[in-house]
Amino acid sequence: MSSSVPCGAAITARTSILLEGGFGDFSSGCHNRREVKRITGLKTAGAGGPETLPCKVLGDDLYDLLALIVSIVADQTTLQSHGLPVNSTVTKTLLLFDLFLVKAIEVCQTYIAEVLQLIYKKHPASLGGSEKVEFAFVLGFDSIEKLVSAVVEQRVQALSYKSMADLDAYVQKVSGFSLFANEDQRQHASWLVEVRNLMVHNRGIVNGRFLGRQPVSDYKIGDHLNISLSENSEHLIFLIDWIVDLDMRLIEKFSLPSLPRSPRPKLPVPWEKT
Protein backbone atom coordinates (compact mmCIF):
# COMPACT_ATOMS: atom_id res chain seq x y z
CA MET A 1 0.00 0.00 0.00
CA SER A 2 1.15 3.58 -0.59
CA SER A 3 3.18 5.30 2.10
CA SER A 4 0.28 7.69 2.52
CA VAL A 5 -1.66 5.10 4.46
CA PRO A 6 0.27 5.24 7.78
CA CYS A 7 -0.17 9.01 7.87
CA GLY A 8 -3.82 8.60 6.91
CA ALA A 9 -4.13 6.18 9.80
CA ALA A 10 -2.61 8.77 12.11
CA ILE A 11 -5.16 11.34 10.98
CA THR A 12 -8.02 8.92 11.58
CA ALA A 13 -6.91 7.52 14.92
CA ARG A 14 -5.83 10.79 16.45
CA THR A 15 -8.70 12.86 15.10
CA SER A 16 -11.37 10.35 16.09
CA ILE A 17 -10.18 10.48 19.68
CA LEU A 18 -10.11 14.26 19.70
CA LEU A 19 -13.58 14.48 18.17
CA GLU A 20 -14.84 12.33 21.03
CA GLY A 21 -13.62 14.97 23.46
CA GLY A 22 -10.30 13.56 24.63
CA PHE A 23 -6.70 14.65 24.26
CA GLY A 24 -3.52 12.66 24.10
CA ASP A 25 -0.21 12.10 22.37
CA PHE A 26 -0.66 9.54 19.60
CA SER A 27 2.61 9.30 17.70
CA SER A 28 2.21 8.55 14.00
CA GLY A 29 5.81 7.72 13.30
CA CYS A 30 5.94 10.46 10.65
CA HIS A 31 8.43 13.31 10.85
CA ASN A 32 7.31 16.86 10.12
CA ARG A 33 9.33 19.19 7.95
CA ARG A 34 7.79 22.11 9.82
CA GLU A 35 7.81 21.81 13.60
CA VAL A 36 4.35 21.98 15.15
CA LYS A 37 4.37 22.93 18.82
CA ARG A 38 1.94 20.97 20.96
CA ILE A 39 0.28 23.10 23.63
CA THR A 40 -0.35 21.49 26.99
CA GLY A 41 -2.97 22.38 29.58
CA LEU A 42 -5.80 22.97 27.09
CA LYS A 43 -9.37 22.54 28.26
CA THR A 44 -11.63 19.72 27.08
CA ALA A 45 -15.15 18.82 28.07
CA GLY A 46 -14.78 15.10 27.43
CA ALA A 47 -17.75 12.91 26.58
CA GLY A 48 -20.89 14.24 28.26
CA GLY A 49 -19.34 17.65 28.96
CA PRO A 50 -20.74 20.90 27.56
CA GLU A 51 -20.20 22.22 24.06
CA THR A 52 -21.90 24.97 22.07
CA LEU A 53 -24.03 24.15 19.05
CA PRO A 54 -21.41 25.68 16.68
CA CYS A 55 -18.80 23.35 18.20
CA LYS A 56 -21.06 20.32 17.70
CA VAL A 57 -21.63 21.28 14.07
CA LEU A 58 -17.88 21.70 13.60
CA GLY A 59 -17.28 18.22 15.01
CA ASP A 60 -19.96 16.74 12.76
CA ASP A 61 -18.43 18.40 9.68
CA LEU A 62 -14.90 17.18 10.47
CA TYR A 63 -16.19 13.69 11.22
CA ASP A 64 -17.96 13.57 7.84
CA LEU A 65 -14.78 14.74 6.08
CA LEU A 66 -12.77 12.10 7.87
CA ALA A 67 -15.31 9.42 6.96
CA LEU A 68 -14.92 10.42 3.30
CA ILE A 69 -11.14 10.03 3.42
CA VAL A 70 -11.45 6.64 5.15
CA SER A 71 -13.91 5.52 2.47
CA ILE A 72 -11.60 6.58 -0.37
CA VAL A 73 -8.57 4.85 1.13
CA ALA A 74 -10.68 1.75 1.92
CA ASP A 75 -11.70 1.48 -1.74
CA GLN A 76 -8.07 1.60 -2.83
CA THR A 77 -7.08 -0.96 -0.16
CA THR A 78 -9.78 -3.36 -1.35
CA LEU A 79 -8.64 -3.07 -4.96
CA GLN A 80 -5.05 -3.80 -4.02
CA SER A 81 -5.98 -6.78 -1.85
CA HIS A 82 -7.58 -8.37 -4.92
CA GLY A 83 -4.55 -7.69 -7.09
CA LEU A 84 -6.38 -5.00 -9.06
CA PRO A 85 -4.81 -1.70 -10.23
CA VAL A 86 -4.76 1.03 -7.63
CA ASN A 87 -5.41 4.61 -8.62
CA SER A 88 -2.11 6.20 -7.66
CA THR A 89 -3.57 9.68 -8.09
CA VAL A 90 -5.74 8.94 -5.04
CA THR A 91 -3.28 7.11 -2.81
CA LYS A 92 -0.10 9.05 -3.55
CA THR A 93 -1.04 12.64 -4.22
CA LEU A 94 -1.24 15.20 -1.43
CA LEU A 95 -4.17 16.93 -3.12
CA LEU A 96 -6.85 15.02 -1.22
CA PHE A 97 -5.29 15.87 2.12
CA ASP A 98 -4.65 19.49 1.11
CA LEU A 99 -8.33 19.82 0.27
CA PHE A 100 -9.24 18.23 3.59
CA LEU A 101 -7.03 20.71 5.45
CA VAL A 102 -8.50 23.67 3.57
CA LYS A 103 -12.03 22.53 4.42
CA ALA A 104 -11.08 21.97 8.07
CA ILE A 105 -9.70 25.52 8.28
CA GLU A 106 -12.90 26.89 6.73
CA VAL A 107 -15.02 24.91 9.19
CA CYS A 108 -13.06 26.51 12.05
CA GLN A 109 -13.55 29.97 10.54
CA THR A 110 -17.28 29.29 10.36
CA TYR A 111 -17.25 28.20 14.01
CA ILE A 112 -15.61 31.51 15.01
CA ALA A 113 -18.28 33.50 13.16
CA GLU A 114 -21.15 31.48 14.61
CA VAL A 115 -19.89 31.53 18.20
CA LEU A 116 -19.27 35.29 18.00
CA GLN A 117 -22.90 35.70 16.97
CA LEU A 118 -23.91 33.68 20.05
CA ILE A 119 -21.82 35.92 22.28
CA TYR A 120 -22.99 39.21 20.84
CA LYS A 121 -26.66 38.24 20.80
CA LYS A 122 -26.40 37.27 24.47
CA HIS A 123 -24.23 40.29 25.36
CA PRO A 124 -24.92 43.05 22.76
CA ALA A 125 -22.86 45.56 24.73
CA SER A 126 -19.76 43.48 24.06
CA LEU A 127 -19.98 44.41 20.37
CA GLY A 128 -18.19 47.64 21.13
CA GLY A 129 -17.50 50.20 18.43
CA SER A 130 -19.34 53.39 17.54
CA GLU A 131 -20.60 52.57 14.05
CA LYS A 132 -23.87 54.28 13.14
CA VAL A 133 -26.97 52.41 11.98
CA GLU A 134 -29.21 54.00 9.35
CA PHE A 135 -32.63 55.07 10.66
CA ALA A 136 -34.38 53.36 7.74
CA PHE A 137 -32.60 50.13 8.64
CA VAL A 138 -33.90 50.34 12.22
CA LEU A 139 -37.47 50.93 11.03
CA GLY A 140 -37.34 47.69 9.07
CA PHE A 141 -37.70 45.63 12.27
CA ASP A 142 -40.73 45.17 14.49
CA SER A 143 -38.80 44.19 17.61
CA ILE A 144 -35.56 45.11 19.33
CA GLU A 145 -34.57 41.42 19.35
CA LYS A 146 -34.75 41.21 15.55
CA LEU A 147 -32.85 44.48 15.21
CA VAL A 148 -30.07 43.31 17.54
CA SER A 149 -29.84 40.00 15.66
CA ALA A 150 -29.49 41.80 12.31
CA VAL A 151 -26.87 44.23 13.64
CA VAL A 152 -24.90 41.37 15.16
CA GLU A 153 -25.00 39.45 11.87
CA GLN A 154 -23.73 42.51 9.99
CA ARG A 155 -20.93 43.14 12.47
CA VAL A 156 -19.77 39.52 12.51
CA GLN A 157 -19.83 39.37 8.71
CA ALA A 158 -17.61 42.47 8.61
CA LEU A 159 -15.26 40.93 11.17
CA SER A 160 -14.94 37.75 9.10
CA TYR A 161 -12.95 39.68 6.48
CA LYS A 162 -10.25 40.59 9.01
CA SER A 163 -7.06 38.58 9.38
CA MET A 164 -7.07 36.17 12.30
CA ALA A 165 -4.64 38.39 14.22
CA ASP A 166 -6.77 41.51 13.65
CA LEU A 167 -9.94 39.65 14.61
CA ASP A 168 -8.38 38.49 17.86
CA ALA A 169 -7.15 42.01 18.59
CA TYR A 170 -10.70 43.32 18.11
CA VAL A 171 -12.26 40.67 20.35
CA GLN A 172 -9.68 41.38 23.04
CA LYS A 173 -10.34 45.12 22.81
CA VAL A 174 -14.12 44.94 23.17
CA SER A 175 -14.46 41.80 25.31
CA GLY A 176 -11.19 41.40 27.17
CA PHE A 177 -10.95 37.84 25.83
CA SER A 178 -8.48 36.20 23.45
CA LEU A 179 -9.39 33.57 20.91
CA PHE A 180 -6.07 31.87 21.66
CA ALA A 181 -4.45 30.27 24.68
CA ASN A 182 -1.04 31.78 23.90
CA GLU A 183 1.06 33.44 21.19
CA ASP A 184 2.16 30.14 19.60
CA GLN A 185 -1.47 29.18 19.10
CA ARG A 186 -2.25 32.58 17.59
CA GLN A 187 0.65 32.36 15.15
CA HIS A 188 -0.21 28.81 14.11
CA ALA A 189 -3.88 29.61 13.46
CA SER A 190 -2.95 32.76 11.54
CA TRP A 191 -0.49 30.78 9.41
CA LEU A 192 -3.11 28.16 8.58
CA VAL A 193 -5.64 30.79 7.51
CA GLU A 194 -3.04 32.29 5.17
CA VAL A 195 -2.27 28.79 3.84
CA ARG A 196 -5.96 28.31 3.13
CA ASN A 197 -6.16 31.66 1.32
CA LEU A 198 -3.12 30.82 -0.79
CA MET A 199 -4.46 27.38 -1.75
CA VAL A 200 -7.90 28.72 -2.64
CA HIS A 201 -6.93 31.96 -4.39
CA ASN A 202 -3.44 31.31 -5.83
CA ARG A 203 -3.19 27.54 -6.40
CA GLY A 204 -0.88 27.24 -3.42
CA ILE A 205 1.85 29.35 -5.03
CA VAL A 206 3.55 31.70 -2.57
CA ASN A 207 3.10 35.41 -3.32
CA GLY A 208 4.04 38.71 -1.71
CA ARG A 209 0.78 38.95 0.22
CA PHE A 210 1.47 35.63 1.93
CA LEU A 211 5.04 36.57 2.83
CA GLY A 212 3.88 40.00 4.01
CA ARG A 213 1.64 38.32 6.57
CA GLN A 214 4.07 35.48 7.32
CA PRO A 215 7.51 37.15 7.24
CA VAL A 216 9.18 34.34 9.21
CA SER A 217 8.29 31.78 6.53
CA ASP A 218 11.10 29.89 4.74
CA TYR A 219 9.16 30.07 1.48
CA LYS A 220 10.08 32.41 -1.37
CA ILE A 221 7.83 34.05 -3.94
CA GLY A 222 6.97 31.49 -6.60
CA ASP A 223 7.44 28.47 -4.33
CA HIS A 224 4.59 25.97 -4.13
CA LEU A 225 3.32 25.14 -0.66
CA ASN A 226 4.64 21.75 0.35
CA ILE A 227 2.73 20.29 3.29
CA SER A 228 3.54 16.66 4.03
CA LEU A 229 0.90 14.18 5.13
CA SER A 230 2.34 14.10 8.65
CA GLU A 231 2.26 17.91 8.83
CA ASN A 232 -1.28 17.86 7.53
CA SER A 233 -2.24 15.52 10.37
CA GLU A 234 -0.56 17.74 12.96
CA HIS A 235 -2.31 20.84 11.64
CA LEU A 236 -5.67 19.11 11.80
CA ILE A 237 -5.04 18.04 15.39
CA PHE A 238 -4.00 21.61 16.23
CA LEU A 239 -7.27 22.98 14.83
CA ILE A 240 -9.35 20.57 16.90
CA ASP A 241 -7.30 21.23 20.04
CA TRP A 242 -7.71 24.97 19.53
CA ILE A 243 -11.46 24.99 18.92
CA VAL A 244 -12.37 22.53 21.70
CA ASP A 245 -10.32 24.54 24.21
CA LEU A 246 -11.73 27.84 22.92
CA ASP A 247 -15.29 26.54 23.12
CA MET A 248 -14.85 25.58 26.77
CA ARG A 249 -13.32 28.95 27.63
CA LEU A 250 -16.12 30.82 25.85
CA ILE A 251 -18.81 28.83 27.66
CA GLU A 252 -17.18 29.70 30.99
CA LYS A 253 -16.53 33.35 30.13
CA PHE A 254 -19.87 34.27 28.55
CA SER A 255 -22.22 31.60 29.99
CA LEU A 256 -23.12 30.47 26.49
CA PRO A 257 -25.93 27.95 25.95
CA SER A 258 -24.54 24.46 25.53
CA LEU A 259 -25.52 20.82 25.11
CA PRO A 260 -23.90 17.57 26.30
CA ARG A 261 -21.07 16.33 24.12
CA SER A 262 -21.84 12.93 22.58
CA PRO A 263 -19.04 10.61 21.37
CA ARG A 264 -19.20 9.75 17.68
CA PRO A 265 -18.88 6.14 16.50
CA LYS A 266 -15.37 4.97 15.75
CA LEU A 267 -14.71 4.91 12.04
CA PRO A 268 -13.84 1.50 10.49
CA VAL A 269 -10.19 2.06 9.60
CA PRO A 270 -9.30 -0.22 6.64
CA TRP A 271 -5.59 -0.47 7.45
CA GLU A 272 -6.05 -1.62 11.06
CA LYS A 273 -5.75 -5.34 11.69
CA THR A 274 -8.80 -6.94 13.28
C-alpha positions in Angstrom: 0.0 0.0 0.0 1.1 3.6 -0.6 3.2 5.3 2.1 0.3 7.7 2.5 -1.7 5.1 4.5 0.3 5.2 7.8 -0.2 9.0 7.9 -3.8 8.6 6.9 -4.1 6.2 9.8 -2.6 8.8 12.1 -5.2 11.3 11.0 -8.0 8.9 11.6 -6.9 7.5 14.9 -5.8 10.8 16.5 -8.7 12.9 15.1 -11.4 10.3 16.1 -10.2 10.5 19.7 -10.1 14.3 19.7 -13.6 14.5 18.2 -14.8 12.3 21.0 -13.6 15.0 23.5 -10.3 13.6 24.6 -6.7 14.6 24.3 -3.5 12.7 24.1 -0.2 12.1 22.4 -0.7 9.5 19.6 2.6 9.3 17.7 2.2 8.6 14.0 5.8 7.7 13.3 5.9 10.5 10.6 8.4 13.3 10.9 7.3 16.9 10.1 9.3 19.2 8.0 7.8 22.1 9.8 7.8 21.8 13.6 4.4 22.0 15.1 4.4 22.9 18.8 1.9 21.0 21.0 0.3 23.1 23.6 -0.3 21.5 27.0 -3.0 22.4 29.6 -5.8 23.0 27.1 -9.4 22.5 28.3 -11.6 19.7 27.1 -15.1 18.8 28.1 -14.8 15.1 27.4 -17.8 12.9 26.6 -20.9 14.2 28.3 -19.3 17.6 29.0 -20.7 20.9 27.6 -20.2 22.2 24.1 -21.9 25.0 22.1 -24.0 24.2 19.0 -21.4 25.7 16.7 -18.8 23.4 18.2 -21.1 20.3 17.7 -21.6 21.3 14.1 -17.9 21.7 13.6 -17.3 18.2 15.0 -20.0 16.7 12.8 -18.4 18.4 9.7 -14.9 17.2 10.5 -16.2 13.7 11.2 -18.0 13.6 7.8 -14.8 14.7 6.1 -12.8 12.1 7.9 -15.3 9.4 7.0 -14.9 10.4 3.3 -11.1 10.0 3.4 -11.4 6.6 5.1 -13.9 5.5 2.5 -11.6 6.6 -0.4 -8.6 4.9 1.1 -10.7 1.8 1.9 -11.7 1.5 -1.7 -8.1 1.6 -2.8 -7.1 -1.0 -0.2 -9.8 -3.4 -1.4 -8.6 -3.1 -5.0 -5.1 -3.8 -4.0 -6.0 -6.8 -1.9 -7.6 -8.4 -4.9 -4.6 -7.7 -7.1 -6.4 -5.0 -9.1 -4.8 -1.7 -10.2 -4.8 1.0 -7.6 -5.4 4.6 -8.6 -2.1 6.2 -7.7 -3.6 9.7 -8.1 -5.7 8.9 -5.0 -3.3 7.1 -2.8 -0.1 9.0 -3.5 -1.0 12.6 -4.2 -1.2 15.2 -1.4 -4.2 16.9 -3.1 -6.8 15.0 -1.2 -5.3 15.9 2.1 -4.6 19.5 1.1 -8.3 19.8 0.3 -9.2 18.2 3.6 -7.0 20.7 5.5 -8.5 23.7 3.6 -12.0 22.5 4.4 -11.1 22.0 8.1 -9.7 25.5 8.3 -12.9 26.9 6.7 -15.0 24.9 9.2 -13.1 26.5 12.0 -13.6 30.0 10.5 -17.3 29.3 10.4 -17.2 28.2 14.0 -15.6 31.5 15.0 -18.3 33.5 13.2 -21.1 31.5 14.6 -19.9 31.5 18.2 -19.3 35.3 18.0 -22.9 35.7 17.0 -23.9 33.7 20.0 -21.8 35.9 22.3 -23.0 39.2 20.8 -26.7 38.2 20.8 -26.4 37.3 24.5 -24.2 40.3 25.4 -24.9 43.0 22.8 -22.9 45.6 24.7 -19.8 43.5 24.1 -20.0 44.4 20.4 -18.2 47.6 21.1 -17.5 50.2 18.4 -19.3 53.4 17.5 -20.6 52.6 14.1 -23.9 54.3 13.1 -27.0 52.4 12.0 -29.2 54.0 9.4 -32.6 55.1 10.7 -34.4 53.4 7.7 -32.6 50.1 8.6 -33.9 50.3 12.2 -37.5 50.9 11.0 -37.3 47.7 9.1 -37.7 45.6 12.3 -40.7 45.2 14.5 -38.8 44.2 17.6 -35.6 45.1 19.3 -34.6 41.4 19.4 -34.8 41.2 15.5 -32.9 44.5 15.2 -30.1 43.3 17.5 -29.8 40.0 15.7 -29.5 41.8 12.3 -26.9 44.2 13.6 -24.9 41.4 15.2 -25.0 39.5 11.9 -23.7 42.5 10.0 -20.9 43.1 12.5 -19.8 39.5 12.5 -19.8 39.4 8.7 -17.6 42.5 8.6 -15.3 40.9 11.2 -14.9 37.8 9.1 -12.9 39.7 6.5 -10.3 40.6 9.0 -7.1 38.6 9.4 -7.1 36.2 12.3 -4.6 38.4 14.2 -6.8 41.5 13.6 -9.9 39.6 14.6 -8.4 38.5 17.9 -7.1 42.0 18.6 -10.7 43.3 18.1 -12.3 40.7 20.4 -9.7 41.4 23.0 -10.3 45.1 22.8 -14.1 44.9 23.2 -14.5 41.8 25.3 -11.2 41.4 27.2 -11.0 37.8 25.8 -8.5 36.2 23.5 -9.4 33.6 20.9 -6.1 31.9 21.7 -4.4 30.3 24.7 -1.0 31.8 23.9 1.1 33.4 21.2 2.2 30.1 19.6 -1.5 29.2 19.1 -2.3 32.6 17.6 0.6 32.4 15.1 -0.2 28.8 14.1 -3.9 29.6 13.5 -2.9 32.8 11.5 -0.5 30.8 9.4 -3.1 28.2 8.6 -5.6 30.8 7.5 -3.0 32.3 5.2 -2.3 28.8 3.8 -6.0 28.3 3.1 -6.2 31.7 1.3 -3.1 30.8 -0.8 -4.5 27.4 -1.8 -7.9 28.7 -2.6 -6.9 32.0 -4.4 -3.4 31.3 -5.8 -3.2 27.5 -6.4 -0.9 27.2 -3.4 1.8 29.4 -5.0 3.5 31.7 -2.6 3.1 35.4 -3.3 4.0 38.7 -1.7 0.8 39.0 0.2 1.5 35.6 1.9 5.0 36.6 2.8 3.9 40.0 4.0 1.6 38.3 6.6 4.1 35.5 7.3 7.5 37.1 7.2 9.2 34.3 9.2 8.3 31.8 6.5 11.1 29.9 4.7 9.2 30.1 1.5 10.1 32.4 -1.4 7.8 34.1 -3.9 7.0 31.5 -6.6 7.4 28.5 -4.3 4.6 26.0 -4.1 3.3 25.1 -0.7 4.6 21.7 0.4 2.7 20.3 3.3 3.5 16.7 4.0 0.9 14.2 5.1 2.3 14.1 8.6 2.3 17.9 8.8 -1.3 17.9 7.5 -2.2 15.5 10.4 -0.6 17.7 13.0 -2.3 20.8 11.6 -5.7 19.1 11.8 -5.0 18.0 15.4 -4.0 21.6 16.2 -7.3 23.0 14.8 -9.4 20.6 16.9 -7.3 21.2 20.0 -7.7 25.0 19.5 -11.5 25.0 18.9 -12.4 22.5 21.7 -10.3 24.5 24.2 -11.7 27.8 22.9 -15.3 26.5 23.1 -14.8 25.6 26.8 -13.3 28.9 27.6 -16.1 30.8 25.8 -18.8 28.8 27.7 -17.2 29.7 31.0 -16.5 33.4 30.1 -19.9 34.3 28.6 -22.2 31.6 30.0 -23.1 30.5 26.5 -25.9 28.0 26.0 -24.5 24.5 25.5 -25.5 20.8 25.1 -23.9 17.6 26.3 -21.1 16.3 24.1 -21.8 12.9 22.6 -19.0 10.6 21.4 -19.2 9.8 17.7 -18.9 6.1 16.5 -15.4 5.0 15.7 -14.7 4.9 12.0 -13.8 1.5 10.5 -10.2 2.1 9.6 -9.3 -0.2 6.6 -5.6 -0.5 7.5 -6.0 -1.6 11.1 -5.8 -5.3 11.7 -8.8 -6.9 13.3 
